[in-house]
Amino acid sequence: VVHFHAEGPCAMLWLPKLFGKRCIATIHGLDHQSAKWGKLASTYIMLGEKCAVKFADEIIVLSEGVQNYFKETYGRDTKFIPNGVNRPVIRKAELIDKKFGLKKDDYILFLGRLVPEKGITYLIEGFKNVKTDKKLVIAGGSSDTDEFANQLKEMAKDDDRIIFTGFVQGQALEELYNNAYVYTLPSDMEGMPLSLLEAMSYGNCCLVSDIAECAEVVEDKALIFEKSNVDDLREKLQKACDEVDMVEGMKRQASDFICSKYNWDEVVERTLDLYRGHKS
């Protein structure tokens, strides 16, 4: 079995098929729609998408929205197998306190690549008008160039509550998840947002855009705002800062909900079934 991940690499999916290999493709999201790709890259990614449709024995998708896209665009059936999540280790704010001066529940967290489709510009714009002593932590590295990250820092420069940590991993990453007051993912576009699953597994109150890829994950267990609507995002941020009891209630139910809904063992079994050629 040869398992391809993402649309771009699927452009080579025909090659192992020539040798009679069983090929599975996982489409994490519709990558050709990403703002970071130029015309040539988008064309190549679309070639990968078409190769997956034509040659893959099975296509795995991570959201119902992408599943509908393949059915409507190509008439191709796909298998919906989402990402999974594990229960995390609980960590106090030690490293992040030393490095960034962050304490438990005194910051709102965004964690992800600094790319336009993640909605970070809306987040900064909205947060600047929120009346709160809480900080906004934007954690993550640039994707290809620093141009967009520099643009975000320029936007945020007159608000000293906004902190950019750069790329984080290991203990610092765990502490950021563990001690956030609210985790937010204001994306215009997502595949299957693993960071959202992780944030909920740590027992976070989450605030997400109403795109299907986020809304289907959180159901009624999070705050949801209208995609790309800065005013609505600001209102929801203000509500979260003002209504501590509501945030605490969402925190209490998040971990059990997400860990039972997205179980890695189940994900593995369903993937193995496709490797073996079962049609479950």
Contacts in CASP RR format, 6 or more apart in sequence:
PFRMAT RR
TARGET T0000
AUTHOR 0000-0000-0000
METHOD contacts of the structure
MODEL  1
VVHFHAEGPCAMLWLPKLFGKRCIATIHGLDHQSAKWGKLASTYIMLGEK
CAVKFADEIIVLSEGVQNYFKETYGRDTKFIPNGVNRPVIRKAELIDKKF
GLKKDDYILFLGRLVPEKGITYLIEGFKNVKTDKKLVIAGGSSDTDEFAN
QLKEMAKDDDRIIFTGFVQGQALEELYNNAYVYTLPSDMEGMPLSLLEAM
SYGNCCLVSDIAECAEVVEDKALIFEKSNVDDLREKLQKACDEVDMVEGM
KRQASDFICSKYNWDEVVERTLDLYRGHKS
1 21 0 8 1.000
1 22 0 8 1.000
1 23 0 8 1.000
1 24 0 8 1.000
1 275 0 8 1.000
2 13 0 8 1.000
2 16 0 8 1.000
2 21 0 8 1.000
2 22 0 8 1.000
2 23 0 8 1.000
2 24 0 8 1.000
3 23 0 8 1.000
3 24 0 8 1.000
3 25 0 8 1.000
3 26 0 8 1.000
3 275 0 8 1.000
4 10 0 8 1.000
4 12 0 8 1.000
4 13 0 8 1.000
4 23 0 8 1.000
4 24 0 8 1.000
4 25 0 8 1.000
4 26 0 8 1.000
4 52 0 8 1.000
4 56 0 8 1.000
5 25 0 8 1.000
5 26 0 8 1.000
5 28 0 8 1.000
6 26 0 8 1.000
6 27 0 8 1.000
6 28 0 8 1.000
6 29 0 8 1.000
6 31 0 8 1.000
7 27 0 8 1.000
7 29 0 8 1.000
7 30 0 8 1.000
7 31 0 8 1.000
7 32 0 8 1.000
7 45 0 8 1.000
7 46 0 8 1.000
7 48 0 8 1.000
7 49 0 8 1.000
7 52 0 8 1.000
8 31 0 8 1.000
8 44 0 8 1.000
8 45 0 8 1.000
8 47 0 8 1.000
8 48 0 8 1.000
8 49 0 8 1.000
9 48 0 8 1.000
10 25 0 8 1.000
10 27 0 8 1.000
10 48 0 8 1.000
10 49 0 8 1.000
10 51 0 8 1.000
10 52 0 8 1.000
10 56 0 8 1.000
11 44 0 8 1.000
11 47 0 8 1.000
11 48 0 8 1.000
11 51 0 8 1.000
12 51 0 8 1.000
13 23 0 8 1.000
13 25 0 8 1.000
13 48 0 8 1.000
13 51 0 8 1.000
13 52 0 8 1.000
13 55 0 8 1.000
13 56 0 8 1.000
14 51 0 8 1.000
14 54 0 8 1.000
14 55 0 8 1.000
16 23 0 8 1.000
17 23 0 8 1.000
17 55 0 8 1.000
22 57 0 8 1.000
22 275 0 8 1.000
22 277 0 8 1.000
23 55 0 8 1.000
23 56 0 8 1.000
23 57 0 8 1.000
24 56 0 8 1.000
24 57 0 8 1.000
24 58 0 8 1.000
24 59 0 8 1.000
24 60 0 8 1.000
24 271 0 8 1.000
24 274 0 8 1.000
24 275 0 8 1.000
25 52 0 8 1.000
25 56 0 8 1.000
25 58 0 8 1.000
25 59 0 8 1.000
25 60 0 8 1.000
26 59 0 8 1.000
26 60 0 8 1.000
26 61 0 8 1.000
26 62 0 8 1.000
27 49 0 8 1.000
27 52 0 8 1.000
27 59 0 8 1.000
27 60 0 8 1.000
27 61 0 8 1.000
27 62 0 8 1.000
27 66 0 8 1.000
27 70 0 8 1.000
27 78 0 8 1.000
28 62 0 8 1.000
28 191 0 8 1.000
28 192 0 8 1.000
29 61 0 8 1.000
29 62 0 8 1.000
29 63 0 8 1.000
29 66 0 8 1.000
29 190 0 8 1.000
29 191 0 8 1.000
29 192 0 8 1.000
30 49 0 8 1.000
30 66 0 8 1.000
30 69 0 8 1.000
30 189 0 8 1.000
30 191 0 8 1.000
31 37 0 8 1.000
31 45 0 8 1.000
32 42 0 8 1.000
32 45 0 8 1.000
32 46 0 8 1.000
32 49 0 8 1.000
33 117 0 8 1.000
33 189 0 8 1.000
34 115 0 8 1.000
34 117 0 8 1.000
34 189 0 8 1.000
35 115 0 8 1.000
35 116 0 8 1.000
35 117 0 8 1.000
36 115 0 8 1.000
36 116 0 8 1.000
36 117 0 8 1.000
36 143 0 8 1.000
36 144 0 8 1.000
37 45 0 8 1.000
52 59 0 8 1.000
53 59 0 8 1.000
53 70 0 8 1.000
53 74 0 8 1.000
53 76 0 8 1.000
57 274 0 8 1.000
57 277 0 8 1.000
58 78 0 8 1.000
58 79 0 8 1.000
58 274 0 8 1.000
58 277 0 8 1.000
59 70 0 8 1.000
59 76 0 8 1.000
59 78 0 8 1.000
59 79 0 8 1.000
60 78 0 8 1.000
60 79 0 8 1.000
60 80 0 8 1.000
60 81 0 8 1.000
60 271 0 8 1.000
60 274 0 8 1.000
61 67 0 8 1.000
61 70 0 8 1.000
61 78 0 8 1.000
61 79 0 8 1.000
61 80 0 8 1.000
61 81 0 8 1.000
62 80 0 8 1.000
62 81 0 8 1.000
62 82 0 8 1.000
62 83 0 8 1.000
62 191 0 8 1.000
62 192 0 8 1.000
62 213 0 8 1.000
63 80 0 8 1.000
63 82 0 8 1.000
63 190 0 8 1.000
63 191 0 8 1.000
63 192 0 8 1.000
63 212 0 8 1.000
63 213 0 8 1.000
63 216 0 8 1.000
64 80 0 8 1.000
64 212 0 8 1.000
64 216 0 8 1.000
65 212 0 8 1.000
65 213 0 8 1.000
66 78 0 8 1.000
66 191 0 8 1.000
67 78 0 8 1.000
67 80 0 8 1.000
70 76 0 8 1.000
70 77 0 8 1.000
70 78 0 8 1.000
71 77 0 8 1.000
71 78 0 8 1.000
79 270 0 8 1.000
79 274 0 8 1.000
81 267 0 8 1.000
81 270 0 8 1.000
81 271 0 8 1.000
81 274 0 8 1.000
82 192 0 8 1.000
82 262 0 8 1.000
82 267 0 8 1.000
83 192 0 8 1.000
83 194 0 8 1.000
83 197 0 8 1.000
83 262 0 8 1.000
83 267 0 8 1.000
84 194 0 8 1.000
84 197 0 8 1.000
84 262 0 8 1.000
84 263 0 8 1.000
84 264 0 8 1.000
84 267 0 8 1.000
85 194 0 8 1.000
85 197 0 8 1.000
85 198 0 8 1.000
85 200 0 8 1.000
85 201 0 8 1.000
85 258 0 8 1.000
85 259 0 8 1.000
85 262 0 8 1.000
85 264 0 8 1.000
86 201 0 8 1.000
86 259 0 8 1.000
86 264 0 8 1.000
87 201 0 8 1.000
87 255 0 8 1.000
87 259 0 8 1.000
88 174 0 8 1.000
88 177 0 8 1.000
88 178 0 8 1.000
88 198 0 8 1.000
88 201 0 8 1.000
88 202 0 8 1.000
89 174 0 8 1.000
90 178 0 8 1.000
91 171 0 8 1.000
91 174 0 8 1.000
91 175 0 8 1.000
91 178 0 8 1.000
91 179 0 8 1.000
92 104 0 8 1.000
92 175 0 8 1.000
92 178 0 8 1.000
92 179 0 8 1.000
93 102 0 8 1.000
93 103 0 8 1.000
93 104 0 8 1.000
93 175 0 8 1.000
93 178 0 8 1.000
93 179 0 8 1.000
94 175 0 8 1.000
95 171 0 8 1.000
95 172 0 8 1.000
95 175 0 8 1.000
96 102 0 8 1.000
96 172 0 8 1.000
96 175 0 8 1.000
96 176 0 8 1.000
96 179 0 8 1.000
97 103 0 8 1.000
99 165 0 8 1.000
99 172 0 8 1.000
100 137 0 8 1.000
100 163 0 8 1.000
100 165 0 8 1.000
102 135 0 8 1.000
102 137 0 8 1.000
102 163 0 8 1.000
102 176 0 8 1.000
102 179 0 8 1.000
103 179 0 8 1.000
104 179 0 8 1.000
105 179 0 8 1.000
105 180 0 8 1.000
105 181 0 8 1.000
106 133 0 8 1.000
106 134 0 8 1.000
106 135 0 8 1.000
106 181 0 8 1.000
107 134 0 8 1.000
107 135 0 8 1.000
107 136 0 8 1.000
107 137 0 8 1.000
107 163 0 8 1.000
107 179 0 8 1.000
107 180 0 8 1.000
107 181 0 8 1.000
108 127 0 8 1.000
108 134 0 8 1.000
108 135 0 8 1.000
108 136 0 8 1.000
108 137 0 8 1.000
108 180 0 8 1.000
108 181 0 8 1.000
108 182 0 8 1.000
108 183 0 8 1.000
108 184 0 8 1.000
108 237 0 8 1.000
108 240 0 8 1.000
109 137 0 8 1.000
109 139 0 8 1.000
109 176 0 8 1.000
109 177 0 8 1.000
109 180 0 8 1.000
109 182 0 8 1.000
109 183 0 8 1.000
109 184 0 8 1.000
109 199 0 8 1.000
109 204 0 8 1.000
110 118 0 8 1.000
110 120 0 8 1.000
110 123 0 8 1.000
110 136 0 8 1.000
110 137 0 8 1.000
110 138 0 8 1.000
110 139 0 8 1.000
110 183 0 8 1.000
110 184 0 8 1.000
110 185 0 8 1.000
110 186 0 8 1.000
111 139 0 8 1.000
111 140 0 8 1.000
111 168 0 8 1.000
111 173 0 8 1.000
111 176 0 8 1.000
111 177 0 8 1.000
111 183 0 8 1.000
111 195 0 8 1.000
111 199 0 8 1.000
112 118 0 8 1.000
112 139 0 8 1.000
112 140 0 8 1.000
112 141 0 8 1.000
112 195 0 8 1.000
113 140 0 8 1.000
113 141 0 8 1.000
113 142 0 8 1.000
113 143 0 8 1.000
114 120 0 8 1.000
114 138 0 8 1.000
114 140 0 8 1.000
114 141 0 8 1.000
114 142 0 8 1.000
114 143 0 8 1.000
114 148 0 8 1.000
114 149 0 8 1.000
114 152 0 8 1.000
115 143 0 8 1.000
115 148 0 8 1.000
116 148 0 8 1.000
116 188 0 8 1.000
117 187 0 8 1.000
117 188 0 8 1.000
117 189 0 8 1.000
118 185 0 8 1.000
118 186 0 8 1.000
118 187 0 8 1.000
118 188 0 8 1.000
119 186 0 8 1.000
119 187 0 8 1.000
119 188 0 8 1.000
119 209 0 8 1.000
119 228 0 8 1.000
120 138 0 8 1.000
120 152 0 8 1.000
120 186 0 8 1.000
121 151 0 8 1.000
121 152 0 8 1.000
121 155 0 8 1.000
122 186 0 8 1.000
122 228 0 8 1.000
122 229 0 8 1.000
122 230 0 8 1.000
122 233 0 8 1.000
123 136 0 8 1.000
123 138 0 8 1.000
123 184 0 8 1.000
123 186 0 8 1.000
123 233 0 8 1.000
124 136 0 8 1.000
124 138 0 8 1.000
124 152 0 8 1.000
124 155 0 8 1.000
124 156 0 8 1.000
124 159 0 8 1.000
124 162 0 8 1.000
125 155 0 8 1.000
125 230 0 8 1.000
125 234 0 8 1.000
126 230 0 8 1.000
126 231 0 8 1.000
126 233 0 8 1.000
126 234 0 8 1.000
126 237 0 8 1.000
127 136 0 8 1.000
127 159 0 8 1.000
127 161 0 8 1.000
127 162 0 8 1.000
127 234 0 8 1.000
127 237 0 8 1.000
128 156 0 8 1.000
128 159 0 8 1.000
128 162 0 8 1.000
129 234 0 8 1.000
130 234 0 8 1.000
130 237 0 8 1.000
130 238 0 8 1.000
130 241 0 8 1.000
131 238 0 8 1.000
131 241 0 8 1.000
132 161 0 8 1.000
132 237 0 8 1.000
132 238 0 8 1.000
132 241 0 8 1.000
133 161 0 8 1.000
134 161 0 8 1.000
134 181 0 8 1.000
134 241 0 8 1.000
135 161 0 8 1.000
135 162 0 8 1.000
135 163 0 8 1.000
136 161 0 8 1.000
136 162 0 8 1.000
136 163 0 8 1.000
137 163 0 8 1.000
137 165 0 8 1.000
137 176 0 8 1.000
137 180 0 8 1.000
138 152 0 8 1.000
138 156 0 8 1.000
138 162 0 8 1.000
138 163 0 8 1.000
138 164 0 8 1.000
138 165 0 8 1.000
139 164 0 8 1.000
139 165 0 8 1.000
139 166 0 8 1.000
139 167 0 8 1.000
139 168 0 8 1.000
139 173 0 8 1.000
139 176 0 8 1.000
140 165 0 8 1.000
140 166 0 8 1.000
140 167 0 8 1.000
140 168 0 8 1.000
141 149 0 8 1.000
141 166 0 8 1.000
141 167 0 8 1.000
142 148 0 8 1.000
142 149 0 8 1.000
149 164 0 8 1.000
152 164 0 8 1.000
153 164 0 8 1.000
156 162 0 8 1.000
156 164 0 8 1.000
165 172 0 8 1.000
165 176 0 8 1.000
168 176 0 8 1.000
177 183 0 8 1.000
177 198 0 8 1.000
177 199 0 8 1.000
177 202 0 8 1.000
177 204 0 8 1.000
178 202 0 8 1.000
180 199 0 8 1.000
180 202 0 8 1.000
180 204 0 8 1.000
181 205 0 8 1.000
181 240 0 8 1.000
181 241 0 8 1.000
181 247 0 8 1.000
182 204 0 8 1.000
182 205 0 8 1.000
182 206 0 8 1.000
182 207 0 8 1.000
182 223 0 8 1.000
182 237 0 8 1.000
182 240 0 8 1.000
182 247 0 8 1.000
183 196 0 8 1.000
183 199 0 8 1.000
183 200 0 8 1.000
183 204 0 8 1.000
183 205 0 8 1.000
183 206 0 8 1.000
183 207 0 8 1.000
184 206 0 8 1.000
184 207 0 8 1.000
184 208 0 8 1.000
184 237 0 8 1.000
185 193 0 8 1.000
185 195 0 8 1.000
185 196 0 8 1.000
185 199 0 8 1.000
185 206 0 8 1.000
185 207 0 8 1.000
185 208 0 8 1.000
185 209 0 8 1.000
185 214 0 8 1.000
186 207 0 8 1.000
186 208 0 8 1.000
186 209 0 8 1.000
186 225 0 8 1.000
186 233 0 8 1.000
187 193 0 8 1.000
187 208 0 8 1.000
187 209 0 8 1.000
187 211 0 8 1.000
187 213 0 8 1.000
187 214 0 8 1.000
187 227 0 8 1.000
188 209 0 8 1.000
188 211 0 8 1.000
188 227 0 8 1.000
188 228 0 8 1.000
189 211 0 8 1.000
189 213 0 8 1.000
190 211 0 8 1.000
190 213 0 8 1.000
190 214 0 8 1.000
191 213 0 8 1.000
192 213 0 8 1.000
192 217 0 8 1.000
193 213 0 8 1.000
193 214 0 8 1.000
193 217 0 8 1.000
196 206 0 8 1.000
196 208 0 8 1.000
196 214 0 8 1.000
196 217 0 8 1.000
196 218 0 8 1.000
197 217 0 8 1.000
197 258 0 8 1.000
197 262 0 8 1.000
199 206 0 8 1.000
200 206 0 8 1.000
200 217 0 8 1.000
200 218 0 8 1.000
200 221 0 8 1.000
200 222 0 8 1.000
200 254 0 8 1.000
200 255 0 8 1.000
200 257 0 8 1.000
200 258 0 8 1.000
201 254 0 8 1.000
201 255 0 8 1.000
201 258 0 8 1.000
201 259 0 8 1.000
202 254 0 8 1.000
202 255 0 8 1.000
203 251 0 8 1.000
203 252 0 8 1.000
203 254 0 8 1.000
203 255 0 8 1.000
204 251 0 8 1.000
204 254 0 8 1.000
205 222 0 8 1.000
205 223 0 8 1.000
205 240 0 8 1.000
205 246 0 8 1.000
205 247 0 8 1.000
205 248 0 8 1.000
205 249 0 8 1.000
205 250 0 8 1.000
205 251 0 8 1.000
205 254 0 8 1.000
206 218 0 8 1.000
206 221 0 8 1.000
206 222 0 8 1.000
206 223 0 8 1.000
206 250 0 8 1.000
206 254 0 8 1.000
207 222 0 8 1.000
207 223 0 8 1.000
207 224 0 8 1.000
207 225 0 8 1.000
207 233 0 8 1.000
207 236 0 8 1.000
207 237 0 8 1.000
207 240 0 8 1.000
208 214 0 8 1.000
208 215 0 8 1.000
208 217 0 8 1.000
208 218 0 8 1.000
208 222 0 8 1.000
208 223 0 8 1.000
208 224 0 8 1.000
208 225 0 8 1.000
209 224 0 8 1.000
209 225 0 8 1.000
209 226 0 8 1.000
209 227 0 8 1.000
209 228 0 8 1.000
210 224 0 8 1.000
210 225 0 8 1.000
210 226 0 8 1.000
210 227 0 8 1.000
211 227 0 8 1.000
214 224 0 8 1.000
215 224 0 8 1.000
217 258 0 8 1.000
217 262 0 8 1.000
218 224 0 8 1.000
219 257 0 8 1.000
221 250 0 8 1.000
221 253 0 8 1.000
221 254 0 8 1.000
221 257 0 8 1.000
221 258 0 8 1.000
222 250 0 8 1.000
222 254 0 8 1.000
223 236 0 8 1.000
223 239 0 8 1.000
223 240 0 8 1.000
223 250 0 8 1.000
224 236 0 8 1.000
225 232 0 8 1.000
225 233 0 8 1.000
225 235 0 8 1.000
225 236 0 8 1.000
226 232 0 8 1.000
239 246 0 8 1.000
240 246 0 8 1.000
240 247 0 8 1.000
270 280 0 8 1.000
273 280 0 8 1.000
END
